């Protein structure tokens, strides 16, 4: 972790990079925002984590600045981190432009370091197909987990993904369960 993190938004961005296993390429500060250019190894593409500082409400003006930066840097994806709330227009526009809006409730620390939170990971397409074939089930027949669950949000799972959840157990050593991510 960087020693020069000054804001909650920057701390959340650092936690996001660590937990989703992104590679940080560069960090730039501009007026009212901090941008992190990252590499997403699993998707083999680059993206921007845009921390909007000190805004109570994130509106179209802030998002237009983000879209301009994305165009300049030739990036197709972005993740917005803020302590404020998003307007309805921002939420609608973000879906169209491949921009993930992190909720205000996104943790400022690694939730998986807590004793009561089991480790979650997203299965690859190959692992997912093997699991479904092994148990002879369709995804909708599996136990489900909401896409709004804090652990799901933190690791970046989307509806349709299957999670492997590993719990420490005093009797079994380790207990593995799977969950299908739903809206």
ROTORDREN-355564 format. One record per residue (C-alpha): x, y, z. Coordinates in steps of 0.05 Angstrom, whole numbers, plus 5000, padded with zeros to 4 digits. Each point is the difference from the previous one (the first is absolute). Layout:
% ROTORDREN-355564
XYZ;...
% end
This chain:
% ROTORDREN-355564
500050005000;502350714986;502250415059;497150654971;492549855002;496450625023;492649884989;494849465014;498749954925;507449854987;500149485055;493949664969;503550004932;506249685031;495749465033;496349884934;506649914962;502549515052;493749585007;498449954925;507449864984;500750594952;506950254981;501150755013;503350324940;499750745021;496750495047;498450724981;497050565041;495750544969;495450525030;494549655039;502049304979;505449475002;500749514942;503249315002;501549664934;499649265012;501049354962;494549475008;503849354989;493949544995;496850444945;506750194968;498150734997;501650675033;495050425040;499750635042;498150045073;497550715009;499650275072;495450605004;502150395062;495450405046;493649974958;493449905038;496549834935;503349754937;496450294939;500850024925;505550545002;504749555040;498449414955;501350414937;506950155027;501049255011;497749834929;504850534972;505849695039;498049304976;500050244928;506850355008;503149385029;496449544951;496649585055;493349654993;498749845073;500150395065;498249935073;497650605040;501650075074;496750555041;497250145069;494050354968;493849734968;498549934925;494450364963;495149574960;502850274934;507049805021;497749295016;496549934932;506050294961;505049575037;496749354977;500650214927;507350215006;502849395038;501050405063;499349645067;497450455056;502649765068;494950115055;501550485057;499949385046;506149694965;504949825057;506350395014;503549365024;501049294977;493649665024;503149314991;504850145057;494149965048;499249335036;492749934982;500550144926;501849394958;504550064939;496150104934;502749904930;496950004930;500549354961;502950034930;495649794942;503649324998;499349885075;492750214997;498449504944;503849445037;496150145064;493250014965;501749344963;502749675064;493550145039;495449944939;496550665014;498250644965;502550655031;492950215022;499549355041;505950205044;499650405065;499950744983;503450635024;497850714982;504550444957;499150545054;503349585054;506150375027;504849434985;497249934929;500850754988;507149995027;502549454954;496250274940;495549404986;494250114953;493349644992;501349344966;506749885035;501149425048;503850125064;504249515039;499550165074;505249705047;498550015074;504849795056;496849475043;502449745068;497149314985;500949924924;506250434992;497350344938;492950014972;498950194927;493250224973;497850314935;495150564985;496850244936;500050774995;493150294985;497550724990;
% end
